[in-house]
C-alpha cells in the first residue's frame, strides 16, 4: 500500500470528523434516549429529523466520489463500513433490527459511536506517525492527470511475466489514446507503483485523461446493460424457453457490445481536438477499437482502472450587493466578480466531471464470471504517428 495514498485517505477521514460526523450520531442517540426515558412522549418527528440529517451527511461523504484505489485502501484498513454508503447501510441495519427496543437502539448506536471515537484516535495516531516520518499525502498538482490500474493477481498468476504482459498492454492502450488526444509526449511514465498489490499509476496528459474517462464511463454502462440482459436470459432458461430464443439473446449481447465499441471509437475520434490527418483516421479508429476492447476485457476479468486529475479549489460565488441596482459602481464590481467566478467555475466543473467518470467503475456490480463476450485481442504495436517530442522525465518516474 502506497503510504502517501494512505495518508490522503486518512486526511479525508479526519475531514469527515471535523465536518461533524460524531455530532450527527450524538444527536440521533440523544433523540432515542429521550424517547427511551419518556415512553409516553412521541419523539418520532425529532428522531426522523436527526436520522435524515445523519443520512444526508453520510450520502454526501467524500467517500462517494472515491476511485477504486482509494476505496480499496479504505476497505483494507477496515474503515469502509463507517463512511459513505456502507456507513449508511450499517446504520440502517442497526435501526432495522426488529427485536431491538428503544433502549436496545440506544445501546447499539452508543456502541457505534464508541467505535467511531476509537477509529478517530487510531486514525490520528497513524496520520501523526506518517507525517513525522516526512510522508506527504498524495495529490496531483495543477495540470497533472493520472491513470490508476489495479491488476488482480488472477490475471498475472502472481508471475512477473504475467505482470509484464499487463503493463505492455496498458502501455499500448494509453499511448493509443494519447495519440488520438494529440499529446506531444506519448511516452507513458510511471508515477507510482504500489507495494503489496499489483497497482500502477501512469502520468498522462489532460486530453488523454478526458478520452480515457469517457471510455471508462461507457464500459460501466455496457457492463450494467449486458448484465441486465443476461439476467433476463437466465430467466428464459429457467422458463424452458426455446433454445433458439436463448441463442438469439446471447448473440444480441455480443452484437450490442461490438456495435457500442465501434460507435465509441468514432465518437472519441470526433471529439478529439487534435489535428488528425485525414488519411490516418481509419487507422487510429481501429487502434481505439482494440484499446477499448482491451479495457472492457480487463474490467470484465476483475481489473479496475481509474482516471483522476488535479481539481482546483472550488471558487466562491460573489454575493450581489443589496443596493447594486441603485449604485452603478457596486453593480459594475459585482458583475466583474461574477464573470471571474464563472471563468473559474468552468475548469473546476470539468475536473469534477472527469474524476466522476474516471472513478465510475467503483459502482460496478461485479459478477463471479466474465459476462462480456470479448475474445482475446492481438494487435501490432501502435505506430508512433510521426516524430514524438520526448520530455525530460523526473528522476522518480520510470518509463514503461
CORWO-V114583 format. One record per run of one state. SS is the DSSP state (H for helix, E for strand, - for the rest). FROM is the first residue (numbers start at 1). TO is the last residue. If there is no record, write none. Layout:
BEGIN
ss=SS from=FROM to=TO
ss=SS from=FROM to=TO
END
This chain:
BEGIN
ss=- from=1 to=2
ss=H from=3 to=18
ss=- from=19 to=20
ss=H from=21 to=37
ss=- from=38 to=43
ss=H from=44 to=59
ss=- from=60 to=61
ss=H from=62 to=65
ss=- from=66 to=67
ss=H from=68 to=76
ss=- from=77 to=79
ss=H from=80 to=82
ss=- from=83 to=83
ss=H from=84 to=96
ss=- from=97 to=101
ss=H from=102 to=132
ss=- from=133 to=144
ss=E from=145 to=150
ss=- from=151 to=152
ss=H from=153 to=155
ss=- from=156 to=159
ss=H from=160 to=181
ss=- from=182 to=188
ss=E from=189 to=194
ss=- from=195 to=198
ss=E from=199 to=204
ss=- from=205 to=205
ss=H from=206 to=238
ss=- from=239 to=242
ss=H from=243 to=271
ss=- from=272 to=277
ss=H from=278 to=300
ss=- from=301 to=303
ss=E from=304 to=309
ss=- from=310 to=327
ss=H from=328 to=358
ss=- from=359 to=359
ss=H from=360 to=363
ss=- from=364 to=397
ss=E from=398 to=399
ss=- from=400 to=400
END
